[in-house]
Every structure is written in C-alpha cells, then in structure tokens.
C-alpha cells in the first residue's frame, strides 16, 4: 500500500515538473533577442567563431550555446525551459524532495529580482552563460551529494569520462563559476579523504576535467589583455589598489545585487530559520540560546529592512550604502554562527556550511573584476534557495505536516507571478514583432530613416534600446536591414 502511494506521489511530482517545463517553454518563447544577442545571431557571431573567440573570451562552451540559441527561437525556449526546470528538480532532489519543495523553489524563482531576471534569463546571451553554468554545476553537486551519507561511495569507472567532460564544460562558460568548480572539485576530494580515508576515481576525473577547462579558458589572449590593463571593457583591480576596488564592489554592487534586492528570498529563508529556531532552541544551553537568539534577531532585522528599502525606493545616499554594507556583513556572519549554534549532527552542519561557502565562493571573484552586473548573482541566488530548502528539510515530520497545509499559498503565488510575467513579456513580444516588421518593411521600400518605438516595460529586458549606434548596427545585421538605413528610436505612443 505504501509502495503504491509512493508511486502515485512520484507521478504527481513528475507531472508537475512537466507542467513547469511546458509553462516555461511558452514564456521563454516570448523573450525578445536584444543587445549582444543581435551580434551573436548575425555575421558578427560567426566571425567570432571563425577566429575561435580569440581575444574575445575564453567562454568557449557558453559562446557555442549562445551561437545556437540566437538562431532558433524554439531551440532557445526549449533549452531555457529545460535548464530552469532542471534547477528546480535538482534543488528539490538535493533537499529530500519535500512535499512543498517544488512549490517553494518555484515561488523563489518567480520572485527573482528584475535585474537578475532580465540579464541572466530573458537575455539570451546572459542565459547562455549565467543560467547554464549553475544548472550544470548543480548536476555535479547532486552527483556527489552521497558523500554526506553514512555509506561509503564506490569507485565508478563508468562515470569517469562523463564527469571529466562535465568538469571540462563547466569551466568553459563563465569565469567565476570556472573558479568555483575547481574549488568544488578539490573540496569533494578532500572531504572524502577526511571522512572515508579514500579518494574516488570519479571525483578525481571531474577535478582533472575542471583543470583542463580552466587552463583552456584562461589561455585565451583576452585575459592577457585584461591582466596588463589594455582591455577597454574588463579589468582586474584598479589604480587605487585591490582593497579599494573590493570595497567599492562590495558596497556599490555586491550588497544591493547579491543581498538587498533578494528581499522575498530573504524573508523566506529567515522565516524558515525562525521556525527551526523555535523548534530546536530548548535543546540548547543558555549561552547557546542567547547567541542563537541574537543571530535570529539580526537575520530578521536584515530581511525586514531589505523589504522596506526596496519597496520605499529610498535614494541611495552614502550613509545608507555604508549602513547596508555593515548590515549585510552582520547578516552573513549571523548565518555562519547560526549553523554552528543549532543542534544538528556534524554531517548536516558540514552540508550547510558547504552551501554557505559555495555562495561566498561564487561571489568572491566579483570583488576584484569589472564589469559585474545583476546576471553575476544568479548562481548565488540559486545557492541561497538551496540553503533555504536545506534548512526546510530539517523540520520535524509533525512540523512538516503543518507546513504542507500551506501548499496552496505557494501554488497561488507562483501562478500569479507567472501570469504577470506572461502579461509583461507577451506585451513586449507583440511590440517587438511590430517594430521589427515596420523596420524591415520600410527599409525594403527604400526609406533612408526608419523610426522604431522603444519597447514597453523596458526594465524587464536588457539592452533593448536603439539609441546607440552600436546597437543600431547590430539590430540591422540581425534582422537583415540594409546597413545604410538609419534607425531612430522614438518614445512609445502608449504609457507603460
């Protein structure tokens, strides 16, 4: 009887995954090509390929992905839907496939900050690097999840080649995930040596794949240009020194983009921690209870303030920026201390610290490089969802049963969020198709100047404006409009 219930439950979960994929597929079909997508999908992209991306970037696999996705909207939608669904599936499986798990993870992704949404998912060039990289990385994290169990892993010779290929591919997409995957590979090997007194061939294979991929990536001549300061776009350090650069990056970009803007996820994560604290604090001695209570107070205060800051749209004065930076540092420290305070077994504690450490490791390179944008924080955002769900999996069966009654809240929230996104992106898609058709028709009829309207809800798309000559030229190349035609962007006639 229990086996039958388990099978029915598995079918329901699979059906829900299928629904998520289909919904995401149709949503992703609406995302317009913008900015650098126009370059990748035109002759410029092929020229980069002919030169094997020399002095452009060492993101060889990511570059090949974007070349393919900018040539077929259907392929783009399939790959986007598959990767996003895959992230939901993997995080859910990593955290024990709790009954509410799929709904909570989906809600957290639907509530993704707009900056990350438009740069890391909607923008095809961004998606090809920043979403694919965390999806493929999660595959390995899921594969090695068994190292936290009591049973010894076994050498898997059949996994040697696939994992070497995965490690190689994971380090050829985006730089900060390249470095993270090398650290991840080393961590797994060291962890198994310490815990099981043995290193496993499949883990070593993945490590060798990451080393090979990292060497190939950074052998691209562009990184020599970055290192010697001759690259006009990318830099390491600054004239004021590494420390000044790191502080500037932390206060001006990492704090708002990586933490403050995530107010929905902050509230969800902290809410779960509060419930854990209430259920476990009686097991602690007085000093530990005091320290844990202080951590909870800091976490709650930060989550509440991140909500108030974002919904109030306060002007970012220097004093507020500094206060946000200090509060964020306290928030991070509170989580680290909280993991050490709560009464859990050593293996669970190591897993929680691994997730926290992974988030930090993904962010760390962003202290010293430029440019960094919202897209760089998608991987850390996913890891914070993973952290929230790992905490959630610690609920007692009785507590979990109570929480399961709130499934409809998450389902409704996700559904409303998705419907909103469908409205926004269907409106954008219609207007984008109209302006492309207008430009092509008028250019074909001999017009020397073509006026095109700006896209509605422009904050939901990245680099859609045609005011700069660079974007105009790429727009014309992508849509086969004669290069002699002048594109002039005008304000939309409708209020959006």
C-alpha positions in Angstrom: 0.0 0.0 0.0 2.8 2.4 0.9 4.6 1.5 -2.3 1.5 2.3 -4.3 1.2 5.7 -2.6 4.9 6.4 -3.2 4.5 5.6 -6.9 1.4 7.9 -7.2 3.3 10.6 -5.4 6.2 10.2 -7.8 3.9 10.5 -10.8 2.3 13.7 -9.4 5.8 15.3 -8.9 6.8 14.2 -12.5 3.6 15.7 -13.8 4.2 18.9 -12.0 7.7 19.1 -13.5 6.2 18.5 -16.9 3.7 21.4 -16.3 6.6 23.7 -15.2 8.6 22.8 -18.4 5.6 23.5 -20.7 4.7 26.8 -19.0 8.3 27.9 -19.1 8.7 26.9 -22.7 5.8 29.2 -23.8 7.1 32.0 -21.5 10.6 31.8 -22.9 9.2 31.9 -26.5 8.2 35.5 -25.7 11.6 36.7 -24.7 13.0 39.0 -27.3 16.5 39.0 -28.7 18.3 42.1 -27.5 21.7 43.7 -27.3 24.5 41.3 -27.8 22.0 38.6 -29.0 21.9 40.6 -32.2 25.6 40.3 -32.6 25.7 36.6 -31.8 22.8 35.8 -34.2 24.3 37.7 -37.1 27.6 37.5 -39.1 29.4 39.0 -36.1 28.8 35.9 -34.1 30.1 33.7 -37.0 33.2 36.0 -37.3 33.9 35.4 -33.6 33.6 31.6 -34.2 35.9 31.7 -37.2 38.5 33.3 -35.0 37.7 30.7 -32.3 36.8 33.6 -30.0 40.5 34.8 -29.8 40.9 38.0 -27.8 37.1 37.9 -27.2 36.6 35.5 -24.3 37.5 32.0 -23.1 33.9 31.1 -22.5 34.1 28.6 -25.4 31.2 26.4 -24.4 29.0 29.4 -23.4 29.8 31.1 -26.7 28.8 28.0 -28.7 25.5 27.8 -26.7 24.6 31.4 -27.5 25.5 31.0 -31.2 23.0 28.2 -31.4 20.2 29.8 -29.3 20.3 33.1 -31.2 19.5 31.2 -34.4 16.3 29.5 -33.4 13.7 30.9 -31.0 12.2 27.4 -30.5 15.6 25.9 -29.6 16.2 28.8 -27.3 12.8 28.3 -25.5 13.4 24.5 -25.1 16.9 25.0 -23.7 15.8 27.8 -21.3 12.8 25.8 -20.1 14.9 22.6 -19.7 17.6 24.4 -17.6 15.2 26.3 -15.4 13.1 23.2 -14.8 16.3 21.3 -14.2 17.4 23.8 -11.5 14.1 23.3 -9.7 14.3 19.5 -10.0 17.9 19.3 -8.8 17.5 21.7 -5.8 14.3 19.7 -4.8 16.2 16.4 -5.0 19.2 17.7 -3.2 17.0 18.6 -0.2 15.0 15.4 0.0 12.0 16.2 -2.3 9.8 17.6 0.4 6.1 17.7 -0.4 6.1 21.5 -0.6 9.6 21.7 -2.1 8.7 22.2 -5.7 6.2 24.9 -4.9 8.6 26.8 -2.6 11.5 26.7 -5.1 9.3 27.7 -7.9 8.0 30.7 -5.9 11.5 31.8 -5.1 12.5 31.7 -8.7 9.3 33.5 -9.8 10.2 36.3 -7.3 13.7 36.7 -8.8 14.8 40.3 -8.7 14.1 42.1 -12.0 17.8 42.8 -12.6 18.8 39.2 -12.4 15.7 38.1 -14.4 16.3 40.3 -17.3 20.1 39.8 -17.5 20.5 36.1 -16.6 17.4 34.6 -18.0 15.5 36.8 -20.5 18.6 38.0 -22.3 19.8 35.0 -24.4 23.5 36.0 -24.2 23.2 36.2 -20.4 21.3 33.0 -20.1 23.8 31.1 -22.2 26.5 31.8 -19.6 24.9 32.5 -16.2 22.0 30.1 -16.1 23.5 27.1 -18.0 26.6 27.3 -15.7 24.7 26.9 -12.4 22.5 24.2 -13.9 25.4 22.1 -15.0 27.2 22.8 -11.7 24.2 21.6 -9.8 24.4 18.3 -11.7 27.8 17.6 -10.1 26.7 18.8 -6.7 23.7 16.4 -6.9 26.0 13.6 -8.1 28.3 14.0 -5.1 25.5 14.5 -2.6 26.0 11.0 -1.4 29.3 11.9 0.3 27.2 13.4 3.2 25.7 9.9 3.8 26.9 7.2 6.1 27.5 4.7 3.3 30.9 4.8 1.6 30.8 5.8 -2.0 32.3 3.4 -4.5 34.8 3.9 -7.4 32.7 4.4 -10.5 34.8 3.8 -13.6 31.7 4.3 -15.8 31.4 7.9 -14.6 35.0 8.8 -15.2 34.6 10.1 -18.8 31.1 11.7 -18.4 32.3 13.6 -15.2 35.6 14.6 -16.9 33.5 16.1 -19.8 31.1 17.8 -17.3 34.0 19.3 -15.4 35.6 20.5 -18.7 32.3 22.0 -19.9 31.6 23.7 -16.5 34.8 25.6 -16.6 34.2 27.0 -20.2 31.1 29.0 -19.6 31.7 31.9 -17.1 34.7 32.8 -15.1 33.5 33.0 -11.5 31.8 29.6 -11.9 35.0 28.3 -13.6 37.0 29.1 -10.4 34.2 27.8 -8.2 34.1 24.4 -10.0 37.8 23.9 -9.4 37.3 24.7 -5.7 34.3 22.4 -5.7 36.2 19.5 -7.2 39.1 19.9 -4.6 36.6 20.2 -1.8 34.9 16.9 -2.7 38.2 15.0 -2.9 39.5 16.4 0.4 36.1 15.8 2.1 36.1 12.1 1.1 39.7 11.6 2.1 38.9 13.0 5.6 35.6 11.2 6.0 36.2 7.9 4.2 40.0 7.8 4.1 39.8 7.5 0.4 39.8 9.5 -2.9 37.5 8.2 -5.6 38.4 8.0 -9.3 35.2 9.7 -10.5 35.9 12.7 -8.3 39.5 12.9 -9.4 38.3 12.7 -13.0 36.0 15.7 -12.5 38.8 17.6 -11.0 41.1 16.9 -13.9 38.3 18.0 -16.3 38.0 21.3 -14.4 41.8 21.9 -14.5 41.9 21.2 -18.3 38.9 23.5 -18.9 40.4 26.3 -16.7 43.7 26.1 -18.5 41.9 26.3 -21.9 39.7 29.2 -20.8 42.5 31.4 -19.4 44.8 30.6 -22.3 42.6 32.9 -24.5 44.6 36.0 -25.3 41.9 38.3 -23.9 42.9 37.5 -20.4 46.4 38.7 -21.0 44.9 42.0 -22.2 42.8 42.2 -19.0 45.8 41.4 -16.9 48.0 44.1 -18.4 45.2 46.7 -18.4 44.9 47.1 -22.2 41.3 45.7 -22.3 38.8 48.6 -22.5 35.9 46.5 -21.1 37.2 44.2 -18.5 39.6 45.0 -15.6 41.2 43.4 -12.6 42.0 45.7 -9.7 42.2 49.4 -10.0 44.6 52.4 -9.9 43.5 52.8 -6.2 44.5 49.2 -5.4 42.8 45.9 -4.9 41.4 46.7 -1.4 39.8 50.0 -2.6 38.4 48.1 -5.6 37.0 45.3 -3.4 35.3 47.8 -1.0 33.8 49.7 -3.9 32.4 46.5 -5.5 31.1 45.3 -2.1 29.2 48.4 -1.1 28.0 49.5 -4.5 27.2 46.2 -6.3 27.6 43.1 -4.2 25.4 44.2 -1.3 22.4 45.5 -3.3 22.5 43.0 -6.2 23.5 40.0 -4.1 21.5 40.5 -0.9 19.3 43.6 -0.5 17.4 43.1 -3.8 16.5 39.5 -2.8 14.0 40.6 -0.2 11.4 37.9 -1.0 14.1 35.2 -0.7 15.5 36.8 2.4 12.0 36.7 4.1 11.5 33.1 3.0 15.0 32.0 4.2 14.8 33.8 7.5 11.2 32.7 8.1 12.3 29.0 7.8 15.3 29.7 10.2 12.9 31.3 12.7 10.7 28.2 12.7 13.8 25.9 13.1 15.0 28.1 16.0 11.6 27.9 17.8 11.5 24.2 17.5 15.2 23.5 18.5 16.2 26.2 21.0 15.0 24.2 24.0 17.7 21.7 23.3 20.4 24.3 23.8 22.2 25.6 26.9 21.6 29.2 28.0 24.7 30.7 26.3 24.0 29.0 23.0 20.3 30.1 23.2 21.4 33.7 23.7 23.8 33.6 20.8 21.3 31.9 18.5 18.6 34.3 19.5 20.9 37.2 18.6 21.6 35.6 15.2 17.9 35.3 14.6 17.3 39.0 15.6 20.0 40.1 13.1 18.6 37.9 10.3 15.0 39.1 10.9 16.1 42.7 11.0 18.0 42.4 7.8 15.1 40.7 6.0 12.7 43.3 7.1 15.0 46.2 6.2 15.7 44.8 2.7 12.0 44.7 2.1 11.5 48.3 3.4 14.4 49.6 1.4 13.3 48.2 -1.9 9.5 49.0 -1.6 10.3 52.5 -0.4 12.8 53.2 -3.2 15.0 55.3 -0.9 17.6 57.5 -2.5 20.9 55.7 -2.1 22.9 58.2 0.0 26.4 57.4 1.0 25.3 56.9 4.6 22.6 54.4 3.6 25.1 52.5 1.3 27.5 52.1 4.2 24.7 51.1 6.6 23.6 48.4 4.1 27.1 47.1 3.8 27.5 46.8 7.5 24.1 45.2 7.9 24.9 42.7 5.1 28.1 41.7 6.8 26.3 41.1 10.0 23.6 39.1 8.2 26.2 36.8 6.6 28.0 36.4 10.0 24.7 35.6 11.7 24.1 32.7 9.3 27.5 31.3 9.9 27.2 31.4 13.6 23.6 30.1 13.5 24.8 27.0 11.6 27.3 26.3 14.4 24.8 27.0 17.2 21.8 24.9 16.1 21.9 21.3 17.5 22.4 19.2 14.3 24.7 16.3 13.5 28.2 17.1 12.1 27.4 15.9 8.6 24.3 18.2 8.3 26.4 21.1 9.6 29.1 20.4 7.0 26.5 20.4 4.3 25.0 23.7 5.4 28.5 25.2 5.6 29.2 23.9 2.2 26.2 25.7 0.7 27.1 28.9 2.6 30.7 28.6 1.4 29.7 27.9 -2.1 27.6 31.1 -2.2 30.6 33.1 -0.9 33.0 31.4 -3.4 30.7 32.3 -6.3 30.6 35.9 -5.2 34.3 36.2 -4.2 35.8 36.9 -7.7 33.4 39.7 -8.2 35.3 41.8 -5.6 38.2 42.4 -8.0 36.9 42.3 -11.5 34.8 44.6 -13.7 32.3 44.8 -15.1 29.9 43.0 -12.8 26.1 43.1 -13.2 23.0 41.6 -11.9 23.5 38.5 -14.0 26.6 37.5 -11.9 24.3 36.9 -8.9 22.0 34.3 -10.4 24.2 31.4 -9.2 24.5 32.7 -5.7 20.7 33.3 -5.7 20.1 29.6 -6.6 22.5 28.5 -3.8 20.5 30.6 -1.3 17.4 28.8 -2.4 19.3 25.6 -1.9 20.2 26.8 1.6 16.6 27.7 2.4 15.4 24.3 1.3 18.2 22.5 3.2 17.0 24.3 6.4 13.4 23.4 5.5 14.3 19.7 5.2 15.3 19.9 8.9 11.7 20.3 10.0 10.3 17.5 12.1 7.6 15.3 10.5 4.9 16.9 12.6 6.0 20.4 11.7 6.4 19.4 8.0 2.8 18.2 8.0 1.6 21.5 9.3 3.6 23.4 6.6 2.2 21.1 3.9 -1.2 22.8 4.5 0.3 26.0 3.0 1.0 24.4 -0.4 -1.8 26.4 -2.0 -0.3 29.6 -0.8 2.9 28.9 -2.8 1.0 27.5 -5.8 -1.2 30.6 -6.0 1.8 32.9 -5.5 3.7 31.1 -8.3 0.7 31.1 -10.6 0.0 34.8 -10.1 3.7 35.6 -10.7 3.8 33.6 -13.9 0.6 35.1 -15.2 2.1 38.6 -14.5 5.3 37.6 -16.4 3.2 36.3 -19.3 1.4 39.6 -19.5 4.6 41.6 -19.4 6.5 39.5 -22.0 3.6 38.9 -24.3 3.2 42.7 -24.5 6.9 43.1 -25.1 6.8 40.4 -27.8 3.9 41.9 -29.7 5.6 45.4 -29.7 9.0 43.9 -30.6 7.5 42.0 -33.6 5.7 45.1 -34.7 8.8 47.3 -34.6 10.9 44.7 -36.4 8.3 44.2 -39.1 8.0 48.0 -39.5 11.7 48.5 -39.8 12.1 45.7 -42.4 9.2 46.8 -44.5 10.1 50.5 -44.6 13.8 49.7 -45.3 12.7 47.3 -48.1 10.6 50.2 -49.6 13.7 52.4 -49.7 13.3 54.5 -46.6 16.5 56.2 -45.5 15.4 56.7 -41.9 13.2 54.3 -40.0 11.6 55.2 -36.8 11.0 52.4 -34.2 9.3 52.7 -30.9 11.1 51.8 -27.6 9.8 48.6 -26.1 7.3 48.7 -23.3 8.3 47.6 -19.7 11.9 48.2 -20.7 13.2 47.4 -17.2 12.2 43.7 -17.9 14.6 43.5 -20.9 18.3 44.2 -21.2 19.8 46.4 -23.9 16.7 46.7 -26.0 17.3 50.5 -26.7 18.4 51.6 -30.2 19.7 55.0 -29.3 23.4 53.9 -29.5 24.9 53.4 -33.0 26.5 50.1 -31.8 23.1 48.6 -31.0 21.5 50.0 -34.2 24.1 48.4 -36.4 23.7 45.0 -34.7 19.9 45.3 -34.8 20.2 45.9 -38.6 22.6 42.9 -39.1 20.4 40.6 -37.1 17.2 41.4 -39.0 18.8 41.8 -42.4 18.1 45.5 -42.7 20.4 47.5 -45.1 23.3 49.0 -43.2 22.8 52.4 -44.9 19.3 52.8 -43.3 19.3 55.0 -40.2 17.4 53.6 -37.2 15.8 56.3 -35.0 14.2 55.2 -31.7 11.2 57.2 -30.6 9.2 57.1 -27.4 6.3 54.7 -27.3 2.9 56.2 -28.1 1.4 54.3 -25.2 2.0 54.7 -21.5 3.5 51.6 -19.9 
